[in-house]
Amino acid sequence: MAKPLDGVRVLDFSHALAGPYCTMLFGMYGADVVKVEGLQAQDMGRTWGPPFQGGHASYFLGLNSNKRAAAIDLKHPDGVELCLQLAEKADVLIENMRPGSMERLGLGYAAVKARNPKIVYCSISGYGQTGPSRDEPAMDLILQASCGLISVTGTPDGRTARCGHSVADITSGMFALSGILMALRVRDHAGHGQFIDVSMLDSMISAMASNYATFLGSGTVPKPLGTAFSTIVPYAAFPTADRDIAIAVASEKLWAAFCRAIDQPAWIADPRYNTNSLRVKNRATLEPAITAIFQTQTASHWIEHLRAHGIPVTPVRTLAEVAADPQAEARDMFPVLDHPDAGPIAVTGAPIKFSETPGAVTTPAPRTGQHTAQVLRSWLNLEDNAIQAFLDRGILA
């Protein structure tokens, strides 16, 4: 069945997480993604383990499905020339090296654009291509701290914490995908490509729009609230007799239903709690009272009871519970692929469902250089003897 991005060619010079996540999504939805790695240095994600499966880092296997891999000497002029020839055939080039690195290799936007004016060239970096922080090294943890996220993530007593997943990397990867698709649409009308500058800092400031809206509107610097939310109460995880549950009481209608569900109808009109603003102001008394009630029964009791009253509620689940969840299975979010070295491996599935052109995870993450010859044949129409000559000279692997 056709996929949304069938026919789109993506030349992928990215590594680690932000770029590979973006190009994995491209591959899920039909793009021909060619992952280019140097002979001297490959994607650092290949080493990020344990765990390993069949000698490959599970981290890498989970972020590089639906791609082909080519290994080319990026420090040899002939290797760079091969990359430029591949760029001539590409619709998209994506990289997430430090600013200036691709220029030093001879593969910066100006050099690529000269060969292919229609190319959409996307660079992901920590702080962007401009500004005083441009050259600062960045990883997800650094950006979580730099963007302000860690300052509001933690416990009310002031202990901060990193978000439990690499949210800065993933967010910038998603913004890169959005930007590239918009640029491809512009190209369809204007006939030329453009350069896309995606900053992890910009991405996180945008993703934290609600946090910054509250700060900019009040001038008050927020502090960590654990699982609670600064402008809605009750909206947090609470302990029960056996495990934590999360509830979201985000309207006055839900507040009335919640009060009845926990047998506290007097709270509906209580002058301390009868509007959300008052509940936010008086969370210090309300949240402990809710905790005391919840701890009298098990999580399963409260989940069944609260759902019967229409209250959004869930147990705080582990990854193992999510992976075994019938809902995740129904949505095909953990498909299993057959890797030549690792055997059957589960990966994460396509997040966007289309009625006519669905995406899919079809091929496992490639070995280093697994498809070098295949890519040069299909993209550049090189003959086998020409490819062998490059191999003999040590320019390809």
N, C-alpha and C positions, 0 to 999 in steps of 0.2 A: 504494500500500500504506500502511496506517496507520502512524504513527510514535508513539513513546512519549509525546510531549508535545503531540500534536494537541489543539487547543482551548485551550491555555494562552496567555494574552496577556501579553506582557512589554513594559513601558514602559521604555526604555533611555535614561538620561541620562548614560551613562558615556563616557569618552574615553580616548585613549592605548592602554593594553594590558590591564590587569587586568580591567576591566569589559567592554570589547569582546570579549575572548577568551571570557569567561563567556557573554555573550549570543550569540556566534557558535555556541557549543555548543548553547545552547537552540534556536537556529534550525535547526541540523543535525538535531535530533531532533523537529522538528515544531511548535515554539512559533511563534506570530505575534509577531515581534520588531519593534517600532517604535522606531527610533533618533531621538530628539529632539535637535536642535541649535538653538542660538540664532541669531538673525540677525546679532548682533554678533560672535559667536565660535563657530566650529565645532570639531569634534573635532581636536585638535592633530595627531593621527596623519595627517590629510590632507596635512600639509606635510612629513612626515618622509621626505625623499628627498634626492638620488637613491638608487635608480632610480625613474623614473616610467614609467608605461605609459599612453599616450593622455591625458597630462596629469594622471594620478592617481598618487599615491605608491603604489608596489608594497606598501609596508608596510600602508597602509590597505586596499588591495584584498585582501590576504591575511588580514585580521582581521575583515572585516565582511560576509562572504557571508551569504546567507539572512536578510537584514534589509530592512525598508522604512524609508525616511528621511522625516522631517517636519521642516520648518524653521519655528520659531515664535519670535516676539519674547518672550523670557523676562523682559524688563525692563518690559513693558507689562502693566498689570493684566488686560486682555482676553486677552493671550497666556497669562498665568498661569492665568486661569480656564479657557481651553481645555485646558491641561495637567491641571488638576484634574478636568475632565470626562472626559478620557481615562483618568485614574487611577481614576475610578469604574468604568470598564469593564475595568480591568486586573486580572490575578491577581497580577502581580509588578511591582515598580518597583525598578530597580537604578541606583545612582549611585556614582561614585568621585571626587567633588569633595572639596576640603578640608573638614573638619568645620565645620559652621555655614553653608556656602555655600547649601545647599538651603533652609535655614530663612530665610536672608536673601531668597531669591527668593520665599518664600511657598509652597514645595513640600516642606517638611520633613515628617517622619513624622507629627507631630501634625495638621498641616493635611490631609494625605492620608488619614490614618486617619479623621478626622472625616467625610470624604466617602465612604470605603470601608473599613469595619471589617474586611473580609476580605482586604485587601491584604497581601501579603508584601513588605516594604520592606527592601531590602538595601543597606547602605552599606559600601563598601570604602575604607579609608584606610590611610595608612602605619602609624600607631600606635594606631588605634582611637579610639573616641569618649570614652574616659576616660583618666585618668592624666596625669602631668606632661609627656609628650611629645605629647599630643593634637594640638596646633596646629603642630607642626613640619612643614615641607614635606618631601615624600618622593617619590623616584622609585626605580626598580628598583636602580640602582647604590647609592643611599644605604642602601636596606634590606639589600642584600647585605653592605654593610660593617657596618651597625648590628646585624644579627642574628648576626654572628660568622662568616658563611660565607667571606668573603674572607680572614679570618685563617687558615683551613685550606685555602685554594685557592691553589696556587702551587708553587714549587719548594722542594726541601729546604734550599736555601741561604738561604731566608727571603724570596725575592721573591714577593710576593702577586699575585693576579690576579683579575679579575672572572670569574665563571662565564660561559662563552661564549654563553649565552642568558639571556633576562630571567626567571630562575627565580623571583624573588620575585613578580613580576607574575603569571606563569602559575600559580604555586602558590596565590596568593590568589584568582585567578579560579576555580580548580577547587574550592577550599574554599567559595567563594561559591555555586557551583552545587550542591554537596552540601548546604549549609545551606538554600538555597531549597527544594530538593526535600524535605528533612526538614520544613521549615515548611509546605509544601503538604500533606504527609501529616497533620500535626497539624491543619491547617485542615479537612481532610476529616472528622476526628473531632470537633473542638471547635467548628467553625463560625466561627472568627475567625482573622485573620492575626496577624502579629507583626513586630517590628523585628529585623533581623539585623545585627550589628556584626562585620564581618570586618576584621581588622588584618593588614597584610602582615607585621609583626613576629611576631604570634602564629602566622601561617601558616608562616613560615620556622622558628620554634622547633620547631613540631610536625613539619615536614618533615625537620628535622635531628635527629629523635628518637634515631637511633643514635649520632650524634656526641655529643649531650648525655648519653646514657646512659653512654658511655665516660668522659666528663669527670666526671659526677656520681658515678660509681662509683670513680674513681681520684683525683680532685682534681687531676690533671695537666692543664695547659692545652696542648692539642694545637697542633702546628705544621704548616705545609704539607708534604705528602709527594709532591708531583707527582701522578702517577696512582695511587700506591700507597694502600693502605688500612691504617688503624692497627692493626686486630686480626686481619688475615688476611695470610699470606705463603705463596707468591707470589700477588699479586693486584694487577696493575699492567700498564702498557704497557712493552714492551721493544723496543729497536732490533734489527732483523735486518740482513742484508747490504744490503737495499734500502729498507725502510720499517718503521714501527713496527707491532707487533701487541700486542693485549691478551690476557692470560690470567687465568683465575680458578680457582685451585686451592684450593677452599674446604672440603675434607674430607681426612681421612687416606687414604681410598680413592683420591681423586683424586691425592693426593700420591704414592702408590705408583705409580699409572699414569703420572703425569708423569715421575717419575724413570726409569722404564723407557723412556718415549718419547724422552727426551733422552740415553739410554744412560748413566745415572748410577745404577744400582741400589744402589750403596753408600750413597747418600744416604738411602735408605728407613730404615735403622737407624742412621744417623750420629747420635751423641749431641748434636750441635749442632742437628739439623734433624728429628728423628724425631717431634716433635709440633708442632702449630701454635704453641703458646706459645713453644717454643724457636726456631722459625723467625722469629717476631716479634722475639724478643730478639736474634737473630743475623742480622737482615736485612742488616746492613752488609757481611757476607761473602757471604751467599747470593745476593743480588740481582746484584751484579757478576759472580758466577760464572755465573749464568743468562744475563746479557747476553753474556758472552764466548762462550758456546755458541751462542746465537741468531745472533750476528753471523757465524757461519761459513756460514750458508745464507740463502736468500731467504725472504721472508715466505710466498710461496706454498708453498714446501717445508714450512715449519714448520706452516702451517695445515692442510695435507693430513695431515701426519704426526701432529699432535696430535689432530685430530678423529678420526683412526682409533683413537686410544687413549681417546676419550671425554672429552677435555679441552675445556672451554669456551674458545674462542679466536676472534678476529676481527681483521682488519686495522683499523687506525685510519683510518676512511674519511672522505673529504670529503663535503660536502653534495651536490656534483655526482654522486658515486658513489652516494649513497643515493637521490637522485632518479631515477637510472637503474637502480636495483636491481630485478630481477624480483620479489623478495619484496614490495617496496613497491607495485609494479604489481598483484600478485595481491591485495593488501589494499586496493586503490583509495585509496591515501594521497596521490595527487597528481592529483585530477580536474581536467579542463580546462573552464572556463566561457567563455561568449561575452559579453564586456563591450561595451556599445554604443560606447564610445570607444576602449578599449584592444584590442578584438578578442579572440582566444583567449588566456586567461590560466590558468596552472596555480596552484592553491591547495592547501592541505593538507586532507586528507579527514577523515571521521568516525572517531574513534579507537575507539569502542565498537561492537562488532558484535552485533546482536540477530538471533536466528533468525526471529522472527515480525514484529517491528516495527522494521526497520532505519532508521537515520538516513541522510541523504544531503546532499550539497552541491548545491543546485539553482539558486540565483540569485546573480549577482555582487554585490559591494559596491555600494551605491547612490550616486548623485550626491547632493549636498546638496539636501534638500527634494524629492527626486524623487517621493515618494509622498504629499506633504502632503495634497492634495485627496482622494486615494484613501483614506487613513487616516481622514480626517474623515467621509467618506461611510460607510465600513464600520464604524467604531467608534461614531460619534456620530449617524449618519443625517442629517447636515447636507445641505441642498439646495445645488445649485450656486450659486444666487444668494447664499446666505448665505456660502459659501466665497469667492465673488468679492468680496463686501463686505469681508471680512477682508483679502484680497489688495490691494484698492484702498486700504485704510487702512494698508498696510505692516506688518501684524501677522503675515502669513504670507509664505512664499516657496516 
